[in-house]
Amino acid sequence: MSDESIIKLEEKLVDLEIRLTHQEDHIHTLDKIIYEQDQLLSALTDKIKQMDHKLKTAGESNILSAEEESPPPHY
């Protein structure tokens, strides 16, 4: 191999290493974002379950029927 072809191969190798480094960085960043979104999704799911439980336990007992409701003050 000539010196020129060796230099071209070295340049290609350096370029590939740079690209690989950038891709690894992007993958790490995306992994971090996915982890954070998973944590947020879990927290929101727990919050929805808590709210659902509160609504079910409150039930109809906190709501007066139309007969039990007193008329508004302007009547």
N, C-alpha and C positions, 0 to 999 in steps of 0.2 A: 504494500500500500504506500501511496505517496504521502508526503507530509500534508499536502492540501486536503486529501480525503480524510486523514486522521483528524485534522483540525475541524473539518465539517462534522465528522462524527462526534467529536467532543462538544461542539456547539449544540448539536441536536440533543445530546445527552444532558447538557446543562439546561436546555430549554425544557426537556421533559421533566427533569427534577424540579424546576421552578413550577411548572404546571401541577405536578403532583403535590407539591407543598401547598399551593393555593387551593387545590381540591380538598386536601385534608383539612385545611382551615375552614372551608365552607361546610364540610360535613360536620365538623365539630360544632360550628355555630348552629347549624340546623338541628343537631342532636340536642343542644341546649334549649333551643326554642321549643322543640317537641316535648321535652321533659317539663318545661315550665307550663306549657299548655295542658299537659296531662295533669299536673298538680292543680291548676285552676279548674279544670273540668271536674276533678274529684271533689274539690271544695264546693263547687256549685251544685254538684249532684247531692252531696251531703246536706247542703242548705235547703234544697228542694224537698228532700226527704223530711227534714225537720219541719218545714212549713206545711207539708202534706199531713204530717202527724198532728200538728197543732190544729189544722182545719178539721180533721176527722174527730179529734177529741172535743173540740168546741161544739161541733155538730149543730143541731137545730135547737139545742137547749138555750142558747143565748139570743135567739130570735123570737120575738113575740108574734103571736098570730094577729090577724087583722082585728079580731074581736077584743083581744087584750090590749091592743095599741090605743092609747088615748088620742083624742082628736088634736090636731094642731091648734096652737093658741088663737089663731085668727077666726076659728069657728064660733 
